[in-house]
């Protein structure tokens, strides 16, 4: 399945959820996209509710269906709660952490930074957005890429960072300190519905 490259606002409105976690997508039009967006009402079936929850998370992290399912299966082999482990694995993706650090203002922008070879992990260039970052790993930009205008503009907008990332402003690098706790992740996600969806 190819990656979606259309408008992210349209995706957000389709599932009624801010995939950027800022709320901007639904501020003006808090209803579905298209000519009949406001008219679409009615109760979803259990399957529809579970599917919608899956799509919310998939759209948020910008992952295609194959990668999403593979990560879900991997989370099932870990000890602990399946749904929480799943979200932790998604949070540990390099593109997501580049976004969390503030090197990019969107996950899509973060993925582009990684793809173009601007990002390093422990001093080595990594150009795979799905690369799994481990606690203790240090994420930075290549030395000659630290003055990128798009990065400077994005960093200027950062007001707060998640606690599982420790950012060194002087060195322009961040350490992935630990795996996130569930209460540090988006409270509007019900990961148990995703578990139910795949375990049918």
VMD Tcl script that draws the C-alpha trace (Angstrom):
set ca {
  {0.00 0.00 0.00}
  {1.48 3.35 -1.02}
  {1.82 6.17 1.49}
  {-0.91 8.82 1.59}
  {0.41 12.16 0.34}
  {-2.83 14.16 0.30}
  {-3.98 16.85 2.76}
  {-3.53 15.88 6.41}
  {-6.47 18.13 7.41}
  {-8.75 15.95 5.30}
  {-7.53 12.83 7.10}
  {-8.05 14.46 10.48}
  {-11.58 15.55 9.66}
  {-12.44 12.10 8.31}
  {-11.69 10.46 11.68}
  {-12.67 13.47 13.83}
  {-9.29 13.59 15.50}
  {-6.36 16.02 15.39}
  {-3.54 13.92 13.95}
  {-1.08 16.77 14.56}
  {-2.22 16.82 18.23}
  {-2.67 20.60 18.03}
  {-6.41 20.72 17.31}
  {-5.88 23.06 14.36}
  {-7.39 20.71 11.78}
  {-10.79 20.65 13.47}
  {-10.89 24.25 14.72}
  {-12.75 25.66 11.71}
  {-14.52 22.56 10.38}
  {-15.21 20.01 13.14}
  {-17.00 17.64 10.75}
  {-16.17 15.25 7.93}
  {-14.68 16.43 4.63}
  {-16.57 16.72 1.36}
  {-19.92 18.03 0.22}
  {-21.88 15.86 2.67}
  {-19.45 16.07 5.59}
  {-21.89 17.76 7.94}
  {-24.76 15.47 7.00}
  {-22.94 12.22 7.84}
  {-24.43 11.10 11.12}
  {-25.53 7.89 12.70}
  {-24.03 5.45 15.16}
  {-21.01 3.42 14.10}
  {-21.00 -0.35 14.52}
  {-18.43 -1.95 16.86}
  {-16.30 -2.75 13.82}
  {-16.64 0.84 12.55}
  {-15.57 2.23 15.94}
  {-12.53 -0.05 16.07}
  {-11.57 0.75 12.48}
  {-11.87 4.48 13.14}
  {-9.57 4.19 16.18}
  {-7.01 2.26 14.14}
  {-7.10 4.88 11.38}
  {-6.69 7.70 13.93}
  {-3.42 6.25 15.17}
  {-2.21 5.18 11.73}
  {-2.83 8.66 10.29}
  {-1.25 10.34 13.31}
  {2.06 8.48 12.98}
  {1.92 8.46 9.16}
  {2.41 4.70 8.90}
  {1.09 2.53 6.08}
  {-1.12 -0.47 6.83}
  {1.62 -3.09 6.38}
  {4.05 -1.35 8.74}
  {1.24 -0.65 11.22}
  {0.19 -4.31 11.42}
  {3.80 -5.50 11.62}
  {4.45 -3.16 14.56}
  {1.24 -4.35 16.24}
  {2.35 -7.99 15.99}
  {5.77 -7.09 17.35}
  {4.15 -5.37 20.34}
  {2.19 -8.55 21.04}
  {5.43 -10.48 21.60}
  {6.61 -8.06 24.29}
  {5.85 -8.42 27.98}
  {3.31 -6.00 29.38}
  {0.12 -4.48 27.98}
  {-0.21 -5.02 24.23}
  {-1.80 -1.66 23.42}
  {0.66 0.37 25.49}
  {3.63 -1.50 24.00}
  {2.23 -0.78 20.54}
  {2.09 2.98 21.16}
  {5.59 2.89 22.65}
  {6.97 1.24 19.52}
  {5.30 3.87 17.33}
  {6.69 6.64 19.54}
  {10.18 5.12 19.17}
  {10.22 5.62 15.40}
  {12.95 8.03 14.34}
  {10.61 10.29 12.34}
  {8.28 10.64 15.34}
  {11.14 11.52 17.70}
  {12.56 14.08 15.25}
  {9.08 15.67 15.38}
  {8.91 15.43 19.20}
  {12.32 17.10 19.51}
  {11.13 20.00 17.36}
  {13.47 19.66 14.37}
  {10.29 19.60 12.24}
  {6.85 21.10 12.87}
  {4.98 18.05 11.51}
  {5.66 14.32 11.39}
  {5.54 14.51 7.61}
  {8.25 17.17 7.70}
  {10.28 15.05 10.12}
  {10.04 12.07 7.75}
  {11.37 14.26 4.95}
  {14.32 15.41 7.08}
  {15.21 11.78 7.78}
  {14.72 10.67 4.16}
  {17.02 13.42 2.91}
  {19.83 12.28 5.19}
  {19.91 15.26 7.58}
  {19.49 13.20 10.78}
  {22.02 11.20 12.78}
  {21.61 8.64 15.56}
  {24.64 8.23 17.82}
  {26.68 10.18 15.26}
  {25.76 7.99 12.28}
  {23.49 9.09 9.45}
  {20.14 7.29 9.41}
  {17.78 7.90 6.49}
  {15.07 5.36 7.40}
  {12.04 7.06 9.06}
  {10.86 3.81 10.67}
  {14.25 3.24 12.33}
  {13.65 2.10 15.93}
  {15.41 4.38 18.39}
  {16.44 2.79 21.69}
  {16.53 4.50 25.09}
  {19.93 6.13 25.47}
  {20.33 6.87 21.76}
  {21.29 10.43 20.80}
  {19.48 12.09 17.88}
  {21.00 15.07 16.13}
  {21.46 16.70 12.73}
  {24.53 16.37 10.55}
  {26.96 19.12 11.53}
  {26.68 21.02 8.24}
  {22.87 20.76 8.32}
  {22.27 22.33 11.73}
  {21.73 25.78 10.21}
  {18.81 24.69 8.00}
  {16.20 27.44 7.93}
  {13.27 25.01 8.20}
  {14.80 23.49 11.35}
  {15.46 26.90 12.95}
  {11.87 27.98 12.26}
  {10.49 24.79 13.75}
  {12.68 24.96 16.88}
  {11.60 28.57 17.44}
  {7.98 27.38 17.79}
  {8.73 24.78 20.49}
  {7.35 25.76 23.89}
  {7.48 22.38 25.65}
  {8.94 18.92 25.04}
  {7.92 15.49 26.28}
  {9.73 14.31 29.39}
  {11.16 11.16 27.81}
  {13.38 13.33 25.58}
  {16.28 15.36 26.97}
  {17.27 18.17 24.58}
  {20.67 19.89 24.64}
  {20.14 23.28 23.03}
  {23.84 24.11 22.74}
  {24.69 20.92 20.87}
  {21.33 20.72 19.04}
  {20.95 17.08 20.01}
  {18.47 15.09 22.04}
  {18.69 11.89 24.04}
  {15.81 9.42 24.02}
  {15.95 8.94 27.79}
  {13.36 6.19 28.21}
  {10.22 4.63 26.79}
  {7.18 6.86 27.40}
  {4.60 6.09 30.07}
  {1.04 5.69 28.84}
  {-0.10 8.86 30.64}
  {2.47 10.86 28.63}
  {0.84 9.87 25.34}
  {-2.36 11.11 23.70}
  {-5.29 10.54 26.08}
  {-7.80 10.62 23.21}
  {-6.51 7.31 21.84}
  {-8.22 4.10 22.97}
  {-5.64 1.50 21.98}
  {-7.74 -1.35 23.36}
  {-10.09 -0.86 20.37}
  {-7.14 -1.42 18.02}
  {-6.26 -4.61 19.90}
  {-9.87 -5.76 19.50}
  {-9.81 -4.87 15.78}
  {-6.79 -7.05 15.02}
  {-7.70 -9.87 17.41}
  {-11.08 -10.63 15.84}
}
mol new
graphics top color blue
foreach p $ca { graphics top sphere $p radius 0.5 }
foreach p [lrange $ca 0 end-1] q [lrange $ca 1 end] { graphics top cylinder $p $q radius 0.2 }
display resetview
